[in-house]
Amino acid sequence: MFKLSAVGPPPRLAIAVTVEDGNDRSRRPVETYVEAEGGGYAGLVRNATVRPDGRTIDYHRYTVTEAQYRDAVGDT
Protein backbone atom coordinates (compact mmCIF):
# COMPACT_ATOMS: atom_id res chain seq x y z
CA MET A 1 0.00 0.00 0.00
CA PHE A 2 1.20 3.53 -0.70
CA LYS A 3 -0.27 6.92 0.06
CA LEU A 4 -0.09 10.14 -1.94
CA SER A 5 -0.15 13.47 -0.18
CA ALA A 6 0.45 17.03 -1.31
CA VAL A 7 2.35 19.32 1.02
CA GLY A 8 3.19 22.99 0.89
CA PRO A 9 6.12 25.39 1.42
CA PRO A 10 8.95 25.51 2.30
CA PRO A 11 10.26 24.02 0.09
CA ARG A 12 7.24 23.71 -2.08
CA LEU A 13 6.55 20.06 -2.84
CA ALA A 14 4.68 18.89 -5.88
CA ILE A 15 4.21 15.39 -4.47
CA ALA A 16 5.16 13.17 -1.56
CA VAL A 17 4.67 9.40 -1.73
CA THR A 18 5.05 6.96 1.13
CA VAL A 19 5.45 3.21 0.75
CA GLU A 20 5.18 0.76 3.63
CA ASP A 21 8.52 -0.80 4.55
CA GLY A 22 8.74 -4.30 3.10
CA ASN A 23 6.38 -3.57 0.21
CA ASP A 24 9.04 -3.82 -2.49
CA ARG A 25 6.45 -4.59 -5.16
CA SER A 26 5.02 -1.06 -4.79
CA ARG A 27 8.30 0.61 -3.91
CA ARG A 28 10.06 -0.12 -7.23
CA PRO A 29 7.45 1.57 -9.47
CA VAL A 30 7.23 4.55 -7.09
CA GLU A 31 11.02 4.98 -7.26
CA THR A 32 10.90 4.81 -11.06
CA TYR A 33 8.12 7.41 -11.30
CA VAL A 34 9.64 9.81 -8.75
CA GLU A 35 13.10 9.65 -10.32
CA ALA A 36 11.63 10.24 -13.80
CA GLU A 37 9.99 13.42 -12.48
CA GLY A 38 13.26 14.70 -10.96
CA GLY A 39 12.68 13.74 -7.32
CA GLY A 40 14.19 11.15 -5.06
CA TYR A 41 14.23 9.24 -1.81
CA ALA A 42 13.62 11.46 1.22
CA GLY A 43 14.17 8.86 3.92
CA LEU A 44 12.59 6.35 6.26
CA VAL A 45 9.80 7.51 8.56
CA ARG A 46 10.05 5.21 11.55
CA ASN A 47 6.99 4.23 13.60
CA ALA A 48 4.78 6.20 11.22
CA THR A 49 1.61 4.19 11.87
CA VAL A 50 0.35 1.88 14.56
CA ARG A 51 -1.94 -0.87 13.29
CA PRO A 52 -5.00 -1.99 15.30
CA ASP A 53 -3.10 -5.15 16.24
CA GLY A 54 -0.34 -3.00 17.80
CA ARG A 55 2.30 -3.41 15.07
CA THR A 56 4.21 -0.25 14.21
CA ILE A 57 4.78 0.43 10.52
CA ASP A 58 7.70 2.29 8.93
CA TYR A 59 7.30 4.15 5.64
CA HIS A 60 9.80 5.03 2.92
CA ARG A 61 9.15 8.58 1.72
CA TYR A 62 9.80 9.92 -1.78
CA THR A 63 9.34 13.54 -2.81
CA VAL A 64 9.40 15.73 -5.89
CA THR A 65 9.62 19.48 -5.33
CA GLU A 66 8.13 21.93 -7.76
CA ALA A 67 11.64 23.05 -8.76
CA GLN A 68 12.82 19.46 -9.33
CA TYR A 69 9.79 18.75 -11.48
CA ARG A 70 10.27 21.91 -13.55
CA ASP A 71 13.95 21.05 -14.10
CA ALA A 72 13.06 17.49 -15.15
CA VAL A 73 10.44 18.55 -17.70
CA GLY A 74 12.33 21.62 -18.90
CA ASP A 75 9.75 24.13 -17.64
CA THR A 76 11.39 27.20 -16.11
N, CA and C of each residue as an Amber inpcrd file, in Angstrom:
protein
   228
   0.8390000  -1.1720000   0.0000000   0.0000000   0.0000000   0.0000000
   0.8860000   1.2370000   0.0000000   0.4990000   2.2570000  -0.7700000
   1.1990000   3.5280000  -0.7040000   0.1900000   4.6480000  -0.6470000
   0.6100000   5.7760000  -0.0840000  -0.2690000   6.9230000   0.0600000
   0.3370000   8.1060000  -0.6810000  -0.5090000   8.9040000  -1.3010000
  -0.0910000  10.1430000  -1.9380000  -0.5580000  11.2970000  -1.0710000
   0.2750000  12.2910000  -0.9190000  -0.1490000  13.4740000  -0.1780000
   0.5750000  14.6930000  -0.7260000  -0.1410000  15.7730000  -0.8600000
   0.4470000  17.0270000  -1.3150000   0.7830000  17.8580000  -0.0820000
   1.9350000  18.4900000  -0.1050000   2.3460000  19.3210000   1.0160000
   2.8380000  20.6610000   0.4860000   2.8570000  21.6500000   1.3390000
   3.1890000  22.9940000   0.8890000   4.5500000  23.4770000   1.3410000
   4.8120000  24.7880000   1.1610000   6.1190000  25.3850000   1.4210000
   6.5430000  25.2630000   2.8720000   7.7890000  25.5830000   3.1720000
   8.9460000  25.5130000   2.2950000   9.6590000  24.1690000   2.3920000
  10.3900000  23.6320000   1.4810000  10.2640000  24.0200000   0.0930000
   8.9560000  23.4930000  -0.4670000   8.5320000  24.0720000  -1.5050000
   7.2430000  23.7090000  -2.0840000   7.3430000  22.3440000  -2.7630000
   6.5490000  21.4050000  -2.2850000   6.5530000  20.0580000  -2.8370000
   5.4170000  19.8960000  -3.8280000   5.7170000  19.2270000  -4.9170000
   4.6830000  18.8930000  -5.8770000   3.9930000  17.6070000  -5.4500000
   4.7800000  16.6670000  -4.8780000   4.2060000  15.3940000  -4.4730000
   5.0930000  14.7330000  -3.4260000   4.4620000  14.0180000  -2.5250000
   5.1550000  13.1670000  -1.5610000   4.4500000  11.8210000  -1.5830000
   5.2270000  10.7570000  -1.6720000   4.6740000   9.4030000  -1.7280000
   5.3210000   8.5820000  -0.6270000   4.5030000   7.8590000   0.1260000
   5.0470000   6.9560000   1.1330000   4.6920000   5.5200000   0.7690000
   5.6300000   4.6300000   1.0160000   5.4480000   3.2050000   0.7510000
   5.8080000   2.4460000   2.0220000   4.9410000   1.5390000   2.4250000
   5.1840000   0.7560000   3.6270000   6.4710000  -0.0590000   3.4960000
   7.2830000  -0.0370000   4.5450000   8.5240000  -0.7980000   4.5520000
   8.2120000  -2.2750000   4.3170000   8.9580000  -2.8980000   3.4330000
   8.7450000  -4.2970000   3.1030000   7.8780000  -4.5130000   1.8770000
   7.2330000  -3.4540000   1.3890000   6.3780000  -3.5690000   0.2100000
   7.1940000  -3.2140000  -1.0380000   8.1470000  -4.0790000  -1.3580000
   9.0410000  -3.8190000  -2.4880000   8.3060000  -3.8110000  -3.8220000
   7.2180000  -4.5400000  -3.9070000   6.4550000  -4.5890000  -5.1580000
   5.8880000  -3.2090000  -5.5200000   5.4890000  -2.4290000  -4.5420000
   5.0180000  -1.0650000  -4.7940000   6.1700000  -0.0700000  -4.8070000
   7.1960000  -0.3390000  -4.0380000   8.3010000   0.6100000  -3.9130000
   9.0460000   0.8240000  -5.2220000   9.3040000  -0.2420000  -5.9690000
  10.0560000  -0.1160000  -7.2260000   9.3720000   0.8160000  -8.2380000
   8.0710000   0.6460000  -8.5110000   7.4490000   1.5730000  -9.4690000
   7.3820000   3.0210000  -8.9590000   7.2270000   3.1990000  -7.6530000
   7.2280000   4.5540000  -7.0890000   8.5990000   5.1900000  -7.3030000
   9.6710000   4.4500000  -7.0350000  11.0230000   4.9770000  -7.2630000
  11.2140000   5.3770000  -8.7160000  10.7660000   4.5320000  -9.6340000
  10.9030000   4.8120000 -11.0640000  10.1710000   6.0920000 -11.4390000
   8.9370000   6.2280000 -10.9810000   8.1240000   7.4130000 -11.2960000
   8.7490000   8.6740000 -10.7020000   9.1030000   8.6270000  -9.4270000
   9.6380000   9.8120000  -8.7540000  10.9510000  10.2520000  -9.3950000
  11.8280000   9.3070000  -9.6940000  13.1010000   9.6530000 -10.3200000
  12.8930000  10.2300000 -11.7160000  11.9190000   9.7220000 -12.4630000
  11.6320000  10.2410000 -13.8010000  11.1360000  11.6850000 -13.7470000
  10.5170000  12.0620000 -12.6360000   9.9920000  13.4210000 -12.4810000
  10.9780000  14.3390000 -11.7720000  12.2040000  13.8540000 -11.5230000
  13.2570000  14.6960000 -10.9570000  13.4310000  14.6060000  -9.4540000
  12.6040000  13.8330000  -8.7760000  12.6790000  13.7370000  -7.3230000
  13.5490000  12.5960000  -6.8600000  13.3830000  12.2290000  -5.5940000
  14.1920000  11.1530000  -5.0590000  13.7190000  10.6880000  -3.7000000
  14.5140000   9.8410000  -3.1130000  14.2330000   9.2410000  -1.8120000
  14.4750000  10.2710000  -0.7200000  13.4900000  10.4750000   0.1470000
  13.6200000  11.4590000   1.2180000  13.9920000  10.8260000   2.5520000
  13.7660000   9.5200000   2.6940000  14.1670000   8.8590000   3.9220000
  13.1200000   7.9160000   4.4640000  13.4630000   7.3020000   5.5900000
  12.5910000   6.3470000   6.2560000  11.8990000   7.0350000   7.4250000
  10.5840000   6.9650000   7.4500000   9.8000000   7.5080000   8.5590000
   9.5140000   6.3370000   9.4990000  10.1800000   6.3250000  10.6160000
  10.0490000   5.2110000  11.5530000   8.8050000   5.3800000  12.4350000
   8.1690000   4.2450000  12.7260000   6.9910000   4.2290000  13.5970000
   5.9120000   5.1970000  13.1220000   5.7000000   5.2400000  11.8170000
   4.7770000   6.2000000  11.2190000   3.3160000   5.8860000  11.5200000
   2.9930000   4.6180000  11.6490000   1.6140000   4.1940000  11.8660000
   1.5960000   3.0420000  12.8600000   0.5630000   3.0190000  13.6780000
   0.3460000   1.8780000  14.5580000  -0.9260000   1.1820000  14.0980000
  -0.8000000  -0.0670000  13.7480000  -1.9390000  -0.8690000  13.2870000
  -2.8280000  -1.2430000  14.4790000  -4.1020000  -1.5840000  14.2100000
  -5.0050000  -1.9900000  15.3000000  -4.4730000  -3.1680000  16.1310000
  -3.6560000  -4.0160000  15.4980000  -3.1020000  -5.1540000  16.2430000
  -1.8550000  -4.7740000  17.0510000  -1.4690000  -3.4880000  17.0230000
  -0.3390000  -2.9990000  17.8020000   0.9830000  -2.9290000  17.0620000
   1.0450000  -3.4700000  15.8450000   2.2960000  -3.4060000  15.0700000
   2.5700000  -1.9670000  14.6590000   3.8340000  -1.5660000  14.7250000
   4.2100000  -0.2530000  14.2070000   4.7570000  -0.4420000  12.7980000
   4.4200000   0.4990000  11.9310000   4.7780000   0.4300000  10.5210000
   5.7050000   1.5890000  10.1790000   6.7930000   1.2770000   9.4590000
   7.7000000   2.2890000   8.9320000   7.3300000   2.5550000   7.4800000
   7.5600000   3.7830000   7.0330000   7.3010000   4.1490000   5.6420000
   8.5480000   4.7300000   5.0000000   8.7710000   4.3770000   3.7370000
   9.7950000   5.0260000   2.9230000   9.1130000   6.2000000   2.2430000
   9.7540000   7.3730000   2.2720000   9.1470000   8.5830000   1.7210000
   9.9450000   9.0680000   0.5200000   9.2210000   9.3920000  -0.5400000
   9.7980000   9.9230000  -1.7750000   9.1280000  11.2570000  -2.0500000
   9.9150000  12.2300000  -2.5280000   9.3440000  13.5380000  -2.8100000
   9.8460000  14.0920000  -4.1360000   9.0290000  14.9560000  -4.7080000
   9.4020000  15.7340000  -5.8850000   8.9930000  17.1660000  -5.5730000
   9.9590000  18.0750000  -5.5410000   9.6240000  19.4760000  -5.3250000
   9.1920000  20.0950000  -6.6480000   8.5560000  21.2250000  -6.5450000
   8.1340000  21.9260000  -7.7610000   9.3490000  22.2520000  -8.6370000
  10.4280000  22.7040000  -8.0050000  11.6410000  23.0520000  -8.7590000
  12.2510000  21.8250000  -9.4390000  12.2900000  20.6880000  -8.7330000
  12.8210000  19.4610000  -9.3300000  11.9750000  19.0380000 -10.5390000
  10.6780000  19.1280000 -10.3790000   9.7850000  18.7460000 -11.4790000
  10.0010000  19.6610000 -12.6760000  10.0610000  20.9540000 -12.4460000
  10.2650000  21.9130000 -13.5530000  11.5990000  21.6710000 -14.2540000
  12.6460000  21.3730000 -13.4980000  13.9470000  21.0550000 -14.0970000
  13.8650000  19.7910000 -14.9370000  13.1530000  18.7810000 -14.4330000
  13.0580000  17.4930000 -15.1530000  12.2920000  17.6020000 -16.4550000
  11.2580000  18.4540000 -16.4850000  10.4390000  18.5550000 -17.6950000
  10.8530000  19.7370000 -18.5750000  11.8440000  20.5010000 -18.1040000
  12.3290000  21.6170000 -18.9030000  11.4530000  22.8570000 -18.8650000
  10.6480000  22.9810000 -17.7980000   9.7550000  24.1300000 -17.6450000
  10.3730000  25.0780000 -16.6150000  10.7700000  26.2650000 -17.0540000
  11.3860000  27.2050000 -16.1130000  10.5140000  28.3820000 -15.8190000
